[in-house]
Amino acid sequence: MYSQDKIAVTLKVYHQCQSVTTTIQLLGYPTRRTLYTWIANEGIIKPKRKPLELVNMADHPRNPPVQVKMDAIHRCFELGESIKSVSEDIGYTRASMYSWRKKYLHGGVPALMNCKNIKPNTLTEGSSSRSSIPELMQLQDQIRNMQMEIDILKETINVLKKTPASIRRLSKTGRRQ
């Protein structure tokens, strides 16, 4: 990155000699492409960006809850809304929304959770909802059934390994099966 002083000196030398090659040879910097860019942008003043007004209040916390993040991800990356319009609507930066998406893709909803969003004393041992108990029991039954299938398949493989080759019959090509 070049300072504004170096850019000004370079442009001054260029205007004196009127040659990009000579300017680069005299100063030893920049590249041809960079100098052409500086010449093209000379005198053009960049417009100042509008400052983003973020307020840290109860209805707009610094660390938003997971539902706000999921809603923004859904609107932008599933429904196709403009990231700029969604970010202005919810009051968080576009960079934050891209960060939320990256976290979601790598770790799912738990990755979006922030320890600052968890209120103290809200989690207690054994406070799961009653509706999840039947689901938990169903999953445990599935695990037991799958383990039984695995054990049966392993035993079948062991029995086949122990079967002597002389009992196996010959195929049509004369090889043992």
N, C-alpha and C positions, 0 to 999 in steps of 0.2 A: 504494500500500500504506500503510495506516495503522498507526501504532505502537500498542502495547497501552495506552499512556497516553492517547492520543487517543480510543481506543475506550472506555476507562473514563470519561473526562470526558463523552463524548457520551451514554453510557448514564446517567450520573448526572444530566445535564441533562434527559434524557428522563423519568426517574423523578420529577423534581421538577415538570415541567410536564405530564406525561402526554399529550404531543402530538408526533407525528412532525413535522408541519409547523412548529410553533413551534421545535422543537429545530434543525431545518435552517436556519430563518430566523435564529436567534440565533447559531449557530456558522458558518454558511456552508458547512458540509460535513456529512455525506456525502450521497450520493443517497438517495432514499427506499428504493429496493430494498436498498441496503447497510445502512441503518439497520434495516429490518425483519429482515434476515438476522442482524445483531448481536443484536437483541432475541430472536429465536428461538433463537440459539445461546448466550445468556447462561447462565452457570452450567454449561454442558456442557464437560467437560474431554476433550480429544482424547486417545485412547490413544497411548502412545508406540510407535513402530514398532520391530520387532525388528531389531537391527543385523545386516547381512549379513556373515557371516564368510567372508572370502576369504583364502586362504593362497597365497602365492607360493612354490610348491615345484616340484620337477621334474615331479611327476605332475599339477600344477595350475599351469601357468605364467601369468604376467600377460598375455602375448600368446599365446593358444592357436593351435595349428596349424590349417591350412585344413580338415582333415578333421573336427575338432571343430565348427567353425563350420558346415560343410555338413550335418553330422549334426543339429545343433540346428535349422537352417533346415528341413531335411526333416521332422523330427518335428513341428515347430509348424505350418508353412505348407502341408505336403502331406498329412501324416497327421492333422492336426487336434488334436494334443495341446495341452493348456493351456500357455501360455507360462510361467505362474508355476511349474507343476510341472516343466517342462523346465529352467527356470533354476535352480530349487532342486536338481534332480538333477545338473546338470553344474557348478554352482557359479559361474555368471556371471550378471550382472544382466540383467533384462528389457530395459533400455535398450541393452545391448550386443547382444542378439539382434536387436532392431529395427534397430540400426545395421548389423549384418552383413547383414540382409535387404536393406536399402536399397542397400548397396554391391554386393551380388550382383545386384540387379535392374538397376543402372546399368552395371556392368562385368564381370559374370560372376565366375567363379572367380578369375581373376587379381586382381580388385579386393579379394578377401578375403586375399590374400597380404600378409604383413607382412615388411618387410626384416629385422626382428628374428628372424623364424623361420628365415631362411636361414643355415645354418651356414657359416663361412668354409671355403674350400678344398673345398667339396662340388661346385662347378660348375667344370668344366674344358672347354676348347674341344675340340669333336669327341667328346664323351663321350656322344652320344646312343645310345639303345638300337638294336640291330641290327634290331629288328622295325619300326622307324619308317622305315627306308630304302626298302623297297618301297612303302610308303604315300606317301612323298615323291615317288618316281619316278612313281607313278600320278597324283598331283596335278599334277605338271609336264606329263605327257602330256595331261591334261584341259585345262590352260591352253593348250598349243599347239594342240589341236583347236579350242577355242573361239576363239582368235585367228584361225585359218584361216577359220572360219565367218564371223567379223566381216569379214575382208578380202573374202571372196566377196560378202557382202551389200553392202558398200560399192561394189565394182566393178559389181555389178548395178544399183545405183542410178545410178551414173555413166553406164552404157550407156543406161539408160532416159531420162536427162536429155538425152543427145546425140541421140536419135532425133528426126528432124524431125517437126513436127506434120502435114505433108502426107501422110506415110506412114500415120499413124494413121487408122483408118477412122471414119466417122461412125456415131453411134448412131441408134436409131430416132427419137429426138426431134430429130435434126439437129445435135446438138452433137458436137464432137470428143471422143474418149475419151483 
